[in-house]
Amino acid sequence: MSAALLELAKTRRSVHSVTKASTLTDAELQQLVETAVKETPSAFNSQSGRVVLVLDEEKNAALWALVREEQLRQVAGNDALTAFFSKRIDGFAAGYGTVMFFEDLDVIEANSQAKPGLRDHFPEWSSNSTGMCQYLIWTALAAEGMGASLQHNGAYSKFVPEGFAKLFDLPANWKSTALMPFGVPGAPPMEKTYLPIEDRVKVF
């Protein structure tokens, strides 16, 4: 059974060129995301992960327009970076939709107060949990023939997450952790290279 799971893991790659096509219906995409969020582990079963699945074409375009405006503002005057980010973000906006990942800071704070001896660890455990959710959804999309990548534009400037909150009417306590633009691949991913596994895994 584990062999099948590991074979699926090999299909997941960063695909930066995605199209406005999907191999799944919107209902199937919603079910995929809901199942992944529900089954993702979290410290003390705190379930602090929050996800917004953006399938509406106008909303998706507005999301990436917001990201594009702020990203280009930050690199204004640098023609090379402006060209790079313009092309990259346009590629994300060309996708079928976007999965937006958040962590609920109120849940994290409540757990910290309930377990003061572990207070300093809850932010790290929150990061562990959101990473697992991101990987699970990413791999599930790849298994369905979809391309995706993980972007962190919400962390680059306070204006981006503030824009997200306004655009989708989100609570202020939802912290943006990542964006996952997805769609049927428009081009194959770059070949992945690997460091020697013996330098990364030790067995005793």
C-alpha positions as CSV (number, residue, x, y, z in Angstrom):
1,M,0.0,0.0,0.0
2,S,2.8,2.4,0.9
3,A,4.3,1.9,-2.6
4,A,1.3,3.4,-4.2
5,L,1.5,6.5,-2.0
6,L,5.2,7.0,-2.7
7,E,4.6,6.7,-6.4
8,L,2.0,9.5,-6.1
9,A,4.6,11.6,-4.3
10,K,6.9,11.2,-7.3
11,T,4.4,12.9,-9.5
12,R,4.2,16.1,-7.5
13,R,6.3,18.9,-9.0
14,S,6.3,22.7,-9.1
15,V,4.4,23.5,-12.2
16,H,4.5,27.2,-12.9
17,S,2.6,27.1,-16.2
18,V,-1.0,26.2,-15.7
19,T,-4.1,26.7,-17.8
20,K,-7.8,27.5,-17.2
21,A,-8.7,23.8,-17.5
22,S,-9.4,21.3,-14.8
23,T,-9.6,17.5,-14.8
24,L,-12.1,17.7,-12.0
25,T,-15.4,19.3,-11.6
26,D,-15.8,22.1,-9.1
27,A,-17.7,19.8,-6.7
28,E,-14.8,17.3,-6.9
29,L,-12.2,20.0,-6.2
30,Q,-14.2,21.1,-3.2
31,Q,-14.4,17.5,-1.9
32,L,-10.7,17.0,-2.4
33,V,-9.8,20.2,-0.5
34,E,-12.3,19.5,2.3
35,T,-11.1,16.0,2.8
36,A,-7.5,17.1,2.9
37,V,-8.2,19.9,5.5
38,K,-10.2,17.5,7.6
39,E,-7.6,14.7,7.6
40,T,-4.5,16.9,8.1
41,P,-2.9,16.3,11.5
42,S,-2.5,19.2,14.0
43,A,-1.0,19.6,17.4
44,F,-3.4,18.4,20.1
45,N,-6.0,18.2,17.3
46,S,-6.2,22.0,17.4
47,Q,-7.4,22.1,13.7
48,S,-6.0,25.6,13.2
49,G,-5.8,25.3,9.4
50,R,-8.1,27.4,7.2
51,V,-8.4,27.2,3.4
52,V,-10.1,29.3,0.8
53,L,-10.7,27.5,-2.5
54,V,-11.0,30.1,-5.3
55,L,-12.8,28.8,-8.4
56,D,-14.6,31.9,-9.6
57,E,-12.7,33.3,-12.6
58,E,-13.2,37.0,-11.6
59,K,-12.2,36.4,-8.0
60,N,-9.1,34.5,-9.1
61,A,-8.1,37.3,-11.5
62,A,-8.6,39.9,-8.7
63,L,-6.5,37.8,-6.3
64,W,-3.5,37.7,-8.6
65,A,-3.9,41.3,-9.8
66,L,-3.5,42.3,-6.1
67,V,-0.4,40.1,-5.8
68,R,1.0,41.5,-9.0
69,E,0.5,45.1,-8.1
70,E,2.3,44.8,-4.7
71,Q,5.1,42.5,-6.0
72,L,5.9,44.9,-8.8
73,R,5.8,47.9,-6.5
74,Q,8.4,46.2,-4.3
75,V,10.8,45.7,-7.3
76,A,10.1,49.0,-9.0
77,G,13.1,50.3,-10.8
78,N,14.6,46.8,-11.3
79,D,13.8,45.9,-14.9
80,A,15.0,42.3,-14.6
81,L,13.0,41.5,-11.5
82,T,10.0,43.4,-12.9
83,A,10.1,41.2,-16.0
84,F,10.6,38.0,-14.0
85,F,7.8,38.6,-11.6
86,S,5.4,39.8,-14.3
87,K,5.8,36.7,-16.3
88,R,5.7,34.4,-13.2
89,I,2.6,35.9,-11.7
90,D,0.8,36.1,-15.1
91,G,1.4,32.3,-15.3
92,F,-0.2,31.8,-11.9
93,A,-3.2,34.0,-12.9
94,A,-3.7,31.9,-16.0
95,G,-4.7,28.8,-13.9
96,Y,-8.1,27.3,-13.2
97,G,-8.1,28.4,-9.6
98,T,-6.1,29.0,-6.4
99,V,-6.0,27.3,-3.0
100,M,-5.3,29.8,-0.3
101,F,-3.9,28.5,3.0
102,F,-4.2,30.2,6.4
103,E,-3.7,29.5,10.0
104,D,-6.2,30.8,12.6
105,L,-4.1,32.8,15.1
106,D,-6.9,32.8,17.7
107,V,-6.8,29.0,17.8
108,I,-3.0,29.0,18.2
109,E,-3.3,31.6,21.0
110,A,-6.0,29.7,22.8
111,N,-3.8,26.6,22.8
112,S,-0.8,28.6,24.0
113,Q,-2.9,29.9,26.9
114,A,-4.3,26.5,27.8
115,K,-0.8,24.9,27.8
116,P,1.6,27.7,28.9
117,G,4.5,25.3,29.2
118,L,4.3,24.7,25.5
119,R,3.5,28.2,24.5
120,D,6.6,28.8,22.4
121,H,6.1,25.7,20.3
122,F,2.6,26.2,19.0
123,P,3.6,28.6,16.1
124,E,6.1,26.0,14.9
125,W,3.5,23.2,15.2
126,S,1.1,25.4,13.3
127,S,3.7,25.7,10.5
128,N,4.1,21.9,10.5
129,S,0.4,21.4,10.1
130,T,-0.2,23.9,7.3
131,G,2.8,22.3,5.5
132,M,1.2,18.9,5.7
133,C,-2.1,20.2,4.4
134,Q,-0.4,22.0,1.5
135,Y,1.6,18.9,0.5
136,L,-1.5,16.7,0.7
137,I,-3.6,18.9,-1.5
138,W,-0.6,19.4,-3.9
139,T,-0.1,15.7,-4.2
140,A,-3.8,15.0,-4.6
141,L,-4.1,17.5,-7.4
142,A,-1.0,15.9,-9.1
143,A,-2.7,12.5,-8.9
144,E,-5.6,13.9,-10.8
145,G,-3.3,15.2,-13.6
146,M,-3.3,18.8,-12.3
147,G,-0.2,21.1,-12.1
148,A,0.3,23.4,-9.1
149,S,3.0,25.3,-7.2
150,L,3.4,26.8,-3.8
151,Q,3.7,30.6,-3.5
152,H,4.2,32.8,-0.4
153,N,3.2,36.3,-1.6
154,G,1.1,36.8,1.5
155,A,4.3,37.0,3.6
156,Y,6.1,39.6,1.4
157,S,4.0,42.6,2.5
158,K,1.2,43.4,4.9
159,F,-0.8,44.9,2.0
160,V,-1.3,41.5,0.3
161,P,-3.0,39.7,3.2
162,E,-5.0,42.8,4.0
163,G,-6.1,42.8,0.4
164,F,-7.0,39.1,0.7
165,A,-9.1,39.8,3.8
166,K,-11.1,42.5,1.9
167,L,-11.5,40.6,-1.3
168,F,-12.8,37.4,0.4
169,D,-14.3,38.9,3.6
170,L,-11.9,37.0,5.9
171,P,-11.3,37.4,9.6
172,A,-8.3,39.4,10.6
173,N,-7.0,36.5,12.7
174,W,-6.5,34.3,9.6
175,K,-2.7,34.4,8.8
176,S,-1.8,33.8,5.1
177,T,0.7,31.0,4.8
178,A,0.7,30.1,1.1
179,L,-1.1,30.3,-2.2
180,M,-1.4,27.3,-4.6
181,P,-2.4,28.3,-8.2
182,F,-3.5,25.2,-10.1
183,G,-4.8,23.9,-13.4
184,V,-4.0,21.5,-16.2
185,P,-0.3,22.0,-16.9
186,G,0.6,24.3,-19.8
187,A,4.2,23.0,-19.9
188,P,6.1,20.3,-18.2
189,P,7.9,21.1,-14.9
190,M,11.7,21.5,-14.8
191,E,13.6,18.3,-14.1
192,K,14.1,17.7,-10.4
193,T,17.7,17.0,-9.2
194,Y,18.5,15.3,-6.0
195,L,21.3,15.5,-3.5
196,P,22.9,12.2,-2.4
197,I,20.3,10.5,-0.2
198,E,23.0,9.1,2.1
199,D,23.8,12.8,3.0
200,R,20.2,13.3,4.0
201,V,19.1,10.1,5.7
202,K,21.0,8.2,8.4
203,V,20.1,4.7,9.5
204,F,21.4,3.2,12.7
